Amino acid sequence: MSKVLFIEDEPKLQQALQETFKKEGFEIFYAHDGEAGVKLAEEVCPDLVMLDLILPKKNGFDVLSELKTNSRLMKIPVVVLTNLEGAQDIEKALSLGAYTYLLKTNYSLDEILEKAKEAIAQNEKN
């Protein structure tokens, strides 16, 4: 069973994602802010991190940077799932090592699930 860590502060989206991913057999972990997200990633070493960029305590860019510079966590694919749609934000996230960048408004829950499966499968090949 693959473990997915969601670092997301919107309760309604968290609940919808959790239900969608649990139906597919994923083990789900949640953090409501960036600091807790990094700590939880270190504890559970997930197969995938779904990361919002606008977070309390520590923003998603800082979280992504920490994950990608931590020798234990650097290989975990990180899918950015956010409302920030600026080209600079996309470029920055990808340059910091994000697997892909998804705008919340442009993707259904099923499409997000498919991107997550794709990221995990790709990582298992490497």
GROMACS elastic network, one bead per residue, 0.5 to 0.9 nm:
[ bonds ]
;  ai    aj funct       b0    kb
    1    25     6  0.65516   500
    1    26     6  0.58244   500
    1    27     6  0.64998   500
    2    25     6  0.78003   500
    2    26     6  0.53206   500
    2    27     6  0.60917   500
    2    28     6  0.86207   500
    2    46     6  0.75434   500
    2    47     6  0.59265   500
    2    48     6  0.80613   500
    2   120     6  0.82222   500
    3    26     6  0.59089   500
    3    28     6  0.59296   500
    3    29     6  0.74438   500
    3    44     6  0.81456   500
    3    45     6  0.81177   500
    3    47     6  0.52100   500
    3    48     6  0.67001   500
    3    49     6  0.88044   500
    4    21     6  0.85665   500
    4    26     6  0.67912   500
    4    27     6  0.62311   500
    4    28     6  0.51462   500
    4    29     6  0.61664   500
    4    30     6  0.85066   500
    4    46     6  0.55169   500
    4    47     6  0.59314   500
    4    49     6  0.58274   500
    4    50     6  0.73169   500
    4   116     6  0.87209   500
    5    27     6  0.86168   500
    5    28     6  0.60728   500
    5    30     6  0.56910   500
    5    31     6  0.75557   500
    5    37     6  0.79148   500
    5    40     6  0.80500   500
    5    41     6  0.71009   500
    5    44     6  0.85480   500
    5    45     6  0.87797   500
    5    46     6  0.61266   500
    5    47     6  0.80567   500
    5    48     6  0.63109   500
    5    50     6  0.61628   500
    5    51     6  0.82727   500
    6    14     6  0.76167   500
    6    17     6  0.86179   500
    6    18     6  0.87147   500
    6    28     6  0.75297   500
    6    29     6  0.61847   500
    6    31     6  0.62988   500
    6    32     6  0.83804   500
    6    37     6  0.78956   500
    6    48     6  0.85866   500
    6    49     6  0.59413   500
    6    51     6  0.61496   500
    6    52     6  0.82501   500
    7    14     6  0.88590   500
    7    29     6  0.85614   500
    7    30     6  0.59638   500
    7    32     6  0.59630   500
    7    33     6  0.65118   500
    7    34     6  0.68182   500
    7    36     6  0.83374   500
    7    37     6  0.55938   500
    7    38     6  0.87997   500
    7    49     6  0.73635   500
    7    50     6  0.61739   500
    7    52     6  0.61421   500
    7    53     6  0.88990   500
    7    55     6  0.82380   500
    7    60     6  0.84616   500
    8    11     6  0.79362   500
    8    13     6  0.80255   500
    8    14     6  0.66431   500
    8    30     6  0.73944   500
    8    31     6  0.64402   500
    8    32     6  0.53773   500
    8    33     6  0.67768   500
    8    34     6  0.84120   500
    8    37     6  0.87406   500
    8    50     6  0.79329   500
    8    51     6  0.64356   500
    8    52     6  0.54113   500
    8    53     6  0.84427   500
    8    54     6  0.84132   500
    8    55     6  0.70511   500
    8    81     6  0.87173   500
    9    13     6  0.83992   500
    9    14     6  0.75333   500
    9    31     6  0.76035   500
    9    33     6  0.62957   500
    9    52     6  0.79079   500
    9    54     6  0.83246   500
    9    55     6  0.63825   500
    9    56     6  0.77022   500
   10    13     6  0.55152   500
   10    14     6  0.61165   500
   10    15     6  0.87488   500
   10    32     6  0.79249   500
   11    15     6  0.61546   500
   11    16     6  0.86752   500
   11    32     6  0.85701   500
   12    15     6  0.52235   500
   12    16     6  0.62841   500
   12    17     6  0.86541   500
   13    16     6  0.50973   500
   13    17     6  0.60356   500
   13    18     6  0.83710   500
   14    17     6  0.52323   500
   14    18     6  0.59672   500
   14    19     6  0.86218   500
   14    30     6  0.79286   500
   15    18     6  0.50589   500
   15    19     6  0.62091   500
   15    20     6  0.86389   500
   16    19     6  0.53097   500
   16    20     6  0.62492   500
   16    21     6  0.86689   500
   16   109     6  0.76968   500
   17    20     6  0.51247   500
   17    21     6  0.60258   500
   17    22     6  0.83577   500
   17   109     6  0.67298   500
   17   112     6  0.86539   500
   17   113     6  0.83539   500
   18    21     6  0.53024   500
   18    22     6  0.58732   500
   18    23     6  0.84985   500
   18    26     6  0.88900   500
   18    28     6  0.66864   500
   18    29     6  0.87332   500
   18    30     6  0.88902   500
   19    22     6  0.52596   500
   19    23     6  0.62261   500
   19    24     6  0.88972   500
   20    23     6  0.54837   500
   20    24     6  0.68905   500
   20   109     6  0.69379   500
   20   110     6  0.75190   500
   20   113     6  0.74925   500
   21    24     6  0.52128   500
   21    25     6  0.66424   500
   21    26     6  0.55571   500
   21    27     6  0.79516   500
   21    28     6  0.75135   500
   21   109     6  0.89872   500
   21   113     6  0.67831   500
   22    26     6  0.50872   500
   22    27     6  0.66448   500
   22    28     6  0.70674   500
   23    26     6  0.74996   500
   24   113     6  0.87987   500
   29    40     6  0.80603   500
   29    44     6  0.84125   500
   29    46     6  0.84831   500
   30    36     6  0.89016   500
   30    37     6  0.75453   500
   30    40     6  0.81652   500
   31    34     6  0.74070   500
   31    35     6  0.84522   500
   31    36     6  0.55953   500
   31    38     6  0.86375   500
   31    40     6  0.72067   500
   32    35     6  0.87565   500
   32    36     6  0.69416   500
   32    37     6  0.72366   500
   32    55     6  0.76761   500
   32    56     6  0.77506   500
   33    36     6  0.55655   500
   33    37     6  0.61155   500
   33    38     6  0.89537   500
   33    55     6  0.54164   500
   33    56     6  0.50203   500
   33    57     6  0.60878   500
   33    58     6  0.67483   500
   33    59     6  0.80529   500
   33    60     6  0.89206   500
   34    38     6  0.63767   500
   34    39     6  0.87208   500
   34    51     6  0.89449   500
   34    52     6  0.89021   500
   34    53     6  0.87912   500
   34    54     6  0.89621   500
   34    55     6  0.59746   500
   34    56     6  0.63934   500
   34    57     6  0.59366   500
   34    59     6  0.58847   500
   34    60     6  0.64341   500
   34    62     6  0.80034   500
   34    63     6  0.59666   500
   35    38     6  0.54880   500
   35    39     6  0.64437   500
   35    40     6  0.87024   500
   35    56     6  0.82872   500
   35    57     6  0.61655   500
   35    58     6  0.56684   500
   35    59     6  0.86461   500
   35    63     6  0.75922   500
   36    39     6  0.50991   500
   36    40     6  0.59774   500
   36    41     6  0.84744   500
   36    57     6  0.87585   500
   36    58     6  0.89311   500
   37    40     6  0.51444   500
   37    41     6  0.60405   500
   37    42     6  0.86491   500
   37    51     6  0.88439   500
   37    63     6  0.75555   500
   38    41     6  0.51024   500
   38    42     6  0.63707   500
   38    43     6  0.87862   500
   38    63     6  0.63500   500
   38    64     6  0.87948   500
   38    66     6  0.74587   500
   38    67     6  0.70092   500
   39    42     6  0.52610   500
   39    43     6  0.64106   500
   39    44     6  0.89429   500
   40    44     6  0.60999   500
   40    45     6  0.78886   500
   40    46     6  0.89698   500
   41    44     6  0.54727   500
   41    45     6  0.51856   500
   41    46     6  0.63714   500
   41    49     6  0.80850   500
   41    67     6  0.80971   500
   41    73     6  0.75788   500
   42    45     6  0.55498   500
   42    46     6  0.85296   500
   42    67     6  0.88129   500
   42    72     6  0.78109   500
   42    73     6  0.72350   500
   43    46     6  0.87330   500
   45    48     6  0.86691   500
   45    72     6  0.79129   500
   45    73     6  0.67810   500
   45    76     6  0.81073   500
   46    49     6  0.68358   500
   46    73     6  0.85371   500
   46    76     6  0.71798   500
   47    76     6  0.59660   500
   47    77     6  0.72853   500
   47   120     6  0.64845   500
   47   123     6  0.85362   500
   48    76     6  0.57586   500
   48    77     6  0.52997   500
   48    78     6  0.60368   500
   48    79     6  0.76246   500
   48   116     6  0.73151   500
   48   119     6  0.75226   500
   48   120     6  0.64243   500
   49    76     6  0.71499   500
   49    77     6  0.64003   500
   49    79     6  0.62104   500
   49    80     6  0.82649   500
   49   116     6  0.88040   500
   50    77     6  0.86604   500
   50    78     6  0.58823   500
   50    80     6  0.58802   500
   50    81     6  0.63973   500
   50   116     6  0.80658   500
   51    60     6  0.65509   500
   51    63     6  0.84305   500
   51    64     6  0.80200   500
   51    78     6  0.67780   500
   51    79     6  0.60993   500
   51    81     6  0.56384   500
   51    82     6  0.75534   500
   52    55     6  0.67216   500
   52    59     6  0.82785   500
   52    60     6  0.58656   500
   52    61     6  0.89893   500
   52    79     6  0.87277   500
   52    80     6  0.58744   500
   52    81     6  0.51002   500
   52    83     6  0.81640   500
   53    59     6  0.56817   500
   53    61     6  0.61848   500
   53    62     6  0.88252   500
   53    63     6  0.85387   500
   53    64     6  0.89023   500
   53    80     6  0.72028   500
   53    81     6  0.75170   500
   53    82     6  0.59404   500
   53    83     6  0.81716   500
   53    84     6  0.75409   500
   53    93     6  0.89379   500
   54    58     6  0.85784   500
   54    59     6  0.56571   500
   54    60     6  0.61432   500
   54    61     6  0.87559   500
   54    82     6  0.73796   500
   54    83     6  0.82639   500
   54    84     6  0.81010   500
   55    58     6  0.62295   500
   55    60     6  0.63711   500
   56    59     6  0.65946   500
   58    61     6  0.83249   500
   58    62     6  0.64185   500
   58    63     6  0.67792   500
   59    62     6  0.55257   500
   59    63     6  0.64034   500
   59    64     6  0.87841   500
   60    64     6  0.59567   500
   60    65     6  0.84268   500
   60    80     6  0.83924   500
   60    93     6  0.87496   500
   61    64     6  0.50987   500
   61    65     6  0.61357   500
   61    66     6  0.86302   500
   61    89     6  0.89282   500
   61    92     6  0.79368   500
   61    93     6  0.65696   500
   61    96     6  0.77857   500
   62    65     6  0.50582   500
   62    66     6  0.61713   500
   62    67     6  0.86179   500
   63    66     6  0.51327   500
   63    67     6  0.61482   500
   63    68     6  0.86077   500
   64    67     6  0.51401   500
   64    68     6  0.61267   500
   64    69     6  0.86157   500
   64    78     6  0.75842   500
   64    80     6  0.89785   500
   64    93     6  0.76522   500
   64    96     6  0.67170   500
   64    97     6  0.74345   500
   64    98     6  0.73201   500
   65    68     6  0.52437   500
   65    69     6  0.61996   500
   65    70     6  0.86706   500
   65    93     6  0.88824   500
   65    96     6  0.59868   500
   65    97     6  0.78594   500
   66    69     6  0.52683   500
   66    70     6  0.61551   500
   66    73     6  0.88405   500
   66    74     6  0.85926   500
   67    70     6  0.53500   500
   67    71     6  0.83723   500
   67    72     6  0.85261   500
   67    73     6  0.56139   500
   67    74     6  0.56594   500
   67    75     6  0.87852   500
   67    76     6  0.81565   500
   67    78     6  0.87616   500
   68    71     6  0.76393   500
   68    73     6  0.65718   500
   68    75     6  0.73875   500
   68    76     6  0.81931   500
   68    96     6  0.73080   500
   68    97     6  0.66174   500
   68    98     6  0.87337   500
   69    72     6  0.87917   500
   69    73     6  0.77795   500
   69    74     6  0.60142   500
   70    73     6  0.53254   500
   70    74     6  0.55194   500
   71    74     6  0.55294   500
   71    75     6  0.81040   500
   72    75     6  0.76446   500
   72    76     6  0.87369   500
   73    76     6  0.56287   500
   74    77     6  0.80260   500
   74    97     6  0.87451   500
   75   123     6  0.77381   500
   76   120     6  0.84880   500
   76   123     6  0.75116   500
   77    97     6  0.83184   500
   77    98     6  0.68710   500
   77    99     6  0.55969   500
   77   100     6  0.87270   500
   77   116     6  0.89820   500
   77   119     6  0.63149   500
   77   120     6  0.70500   500
   77   122     6  0.89173   500
   77   123     6  0.68479   500
   78    97     6  0.76433   500
   78    98     6  0.50581   500
   78    99     6  0.53692   500
   78   100     6  0.73093   500
   78   101     6  0.89496   500
   78   119     6  0.81825   500
   79    98     6  0.59824   500
   79    99     6  0.54800   500
   79   100     6  0.52034   500
   79   101     6  0.60768   500
   79   102     6  0.73447   500
   79   115     6  0.81197   500
   79   116     6  0.72748   500
   79   119     6  0.78511   500
   80    93     6  0.76127   500
   80    94     6  0.89765   500
   80    98     6  0.65892   500
   80    99     6  0.77375   500
   80   100     6  0.62683   500
   80   102     6  0.59065   500
   80   103     6  0.81769   500
   81    84     6  0.88663   500
   81   100     6  0.87003   500
   81   101     6  0.62916   500
   81   103     6  0.58240   500
   81   104     6  0.58955   500
   81   112     6  0.85732   500
   82    85     6  0.78952   500
   82   101     6  0.78971   500
   82   102     6  0.64758   500
   82   103     6  0.52023   500
   82   104     6  0.54326   500
   82   105     6  0.84876   500
   83   102     6  0.83623   500
   83   103     6  0.53779   500
   83   104     6  0.56603   500
   83   105     6  0.70219   500
   84    87     6  0.89799   500
   84    89     6  0.68044   500
   84    90     6  0.80444   500
   84   103     6  0.70717   500
   84   104     6  0.88871   500
   85    88     6  0.84860   500
   85    89     6  0.68663   500
   85    90     6  0.69778   500
   85   102     6  0.89316   500
   85   103     6  0.67260   500
   86    89     6  0.52449   500
   86    90     6  0.64225   500
   86    91     6  0.86735   500
   87    90     6  0.51341   500
   87    91     6  0.60510   500
   87    92     6  0.84778   500
   88    91     6  0.50945   500
   88    92     6  0.59731   500
   88    93     6  0.85602   500
   89    92     6  0.51123   500
   89    93     6  0.61387   500
   89    94     6  0.85852   500
   90    93     6  0.53085   500
   90    94     6  0.62123   500
   90    95     6  0.85274   500
   90   100     6  0.89639   500
   90   101     6  0.65595   500
   91    94     6  0.52722   500
   91    95     6  0.60053   500
   91    96     6  0.85819   500
   92    95     6  0.50848   500
   92    96     6  0.61674   500
   92    97     6  0.88103   500
   93    96     6  0.51472   500
   93    97     6  0.65839   500
   93    98     6  0.56487   500
   93    99     6  0.89343   500
   93   100     6  0.84660   500
   93   101     6  0.75053   500
   94    97     6  0.51588   500
   94    99     6  0.69790   500
   94   100     6  0.69000   500
   94   101     6  0.73761   500
   95    98     6  0.72402   500
   97   100     6  0.87284   500
   98   101     6  0.70561   500
   99   119     6  0.70280   500
  100   115     6  0.84454   500
  100   119     6  0.84512   500
  102   105     6  0.86257   500
  102   106     6  0.74476   500
  102   107     6  0.72454   500
  102   112     6  0.80324   500
  103   106     6  0.54074   500
  103   107     6  0.67637   500
  104   107     6  0.58106   500
  104   108     6  0.79824   500
  104   112     6  0.88001   500
  105   108     6  0.79537   500
  107   110     6  0.79885   500
  107   111     6  0.57793   500
  107   112     6  0.62910   500
  108   111     6  0.51221   500
  108   112     6  0.62608   500
  108   113     6  0.85965   500
  109   112     6  0.50641   500
  109   113     6  0.61464   500
  109   114     6  0.86780   500
  110   114     6  0.62286   500
  110   115     6  0.87284   500
  111   114     6  0.50238   500
  111   115     6  0.62690   500
  111   116     6  0.85968   500
  112   115     6  0.51377   500
  112   116     6  0.62095   500
  112   117     6  0.87200   500
  113   116     6  0.50427   500
  113   117     6  0.62516   500
  113   118     6  0.86005   500
  114   117     6  0.50940   500
  114   118     6  0.61036   500
  114   119     6  0.86275   500
  115   118     6  0.50022   500
  115   119     6  0.61582   500
  115   120     6  0.86863   500
  116   119     6  0.51559   500
  116   120     6  0.62942   500
  116   121     6  0.86185   500
  117   120     6  0.52058   500
  117   121     6  0.60804   500
  117   122     6  0.85080   500
  118   121     6  0.51453   500
  118   122     6  0.60221   500
  118   123     6  0.85190   500
  119   122     6  0.51631   500
  119   123     6  0.61257   500
  119   124     6  0.86515   500
  120   123     6  0.51296   500
  120   124     6  0.62156   500
  120   125     6  0.88388   500
  121   124     6  0.51325   500
  121   125     6  0.64996   500
  122   125     6  0.52894   500
  122   126     6  0.67716   500
  123   126     6  0.53082   500
